[in-house]
């Protein structure tokens, strides 16, 4: 069952959602991806939950989409429909009335990084390494990466990271403001829970309103940008350069892009 890849429990008004595919660095397969919305919704609906902590079992937070499934569409849906579903879940985290904290160690790549970025706050361990490597596959981020990063670190550096796929190590991420706390790896879970408990100790309605008020400063821009990512990725999935990028990676050679 898909639930094997996700677990949840509630502790001191904190709903803890754990990605649980450690042998694959919590890379998302179809079952895991399909189960995420219902698992998150169960925490949103739980009256005993005032804040949500997203964490991961094993050495990595989330390595993004399972690379063995790239291009695979389990429901025989279009690229547009597939990405739109993923975006709907990302919007669900934004619209969640309860504050979300992400605890990140190890790899947070592509969609895994975007999941962490969609949280309200982030705590990294010193092993964290984040990136948006889609450009290496001839495409671009498609679940909010361009929008979240721009809000956090500005347009110029966001463009550089998106255009190169370069990874950012934990200490640099902290310097840039991508994460708000940086701790030793063995301290991550305890510190993340401490932060989540402190947030959850507030009055629920005021917490929801505080989140809404801050998000109002940028949420309309984010919504528009997210859907622009959808249009961009739907086009790029059909481009010659995307096909060439995948072939080059498969054949372990340098790609020969044509701009088509």
Secondary structure as GFF3:
##gff-version 3
##sequence-region A 1 260
A	DSSP	three_ten_helix	2	5	.	.	.	ID=ss1
A	DSSP	beta_strand	6	11	.	.	.	ID=ss2
A	DSSP	beta_strand	14	19	.	.	.	ID=ss3
A	DSSP	three_ten_helix	22	24	.	.	.	ID=ss4
A	DSSP	alpha_helix	30	45	.	.	.	ID=ss5
A	DSSP	beta_strand	51	56	.	.	.	ID=ss6
A	DSSP	three_ten_helix	67	69	.	.	.	ID=ss7
A	DSSP	alpha_helix	79	95	.	.	.	ID=ss8
A	DSSP	beta_strand	99	104	.	.	.	ID=ss9
A	DSSP	beta_strand	107	109	.	.	.	ID=ss10
A	DSSP	alpha_helix	111	117	.	.	.	ID=ss11
A	DSSP	beta_strand	121	125	.	.	.	ID=ss12
A	DSSP	beta_strand	129	131	.	.	.	ID=ss13
A	DSSP	three_ten_helix	133	137	.	.	.	ID=ss14
A	DSSP	alpha_helix	145	153	.	.	.	ID=ss15
A	DSSP	alpha_helix	155	164	.	.	.	ID=ss16
A	DSSP	beta_strand	168	169	.	.	.	ID=ss17
A	DSSP	alpha_helix	170	176	.	.	.	ID=ss18
A	DSSP	beta_strand	181	183	.	.	.	ID=ss19
A	DSSP	three_ten_helix	185	187	.	.	.	ID=ss20
A	DSSP	alpha_helix	188	200	.	.	.	ID=ss21
A	DSSP	alpha_helix	204	215	.	.	.	ID=ss22
A	DSSP	alpha_helix	219	236	.	.	.	ID=ss23
A	DSSP	alpha_helix	240	251	.	.	.	ID=ss24
###
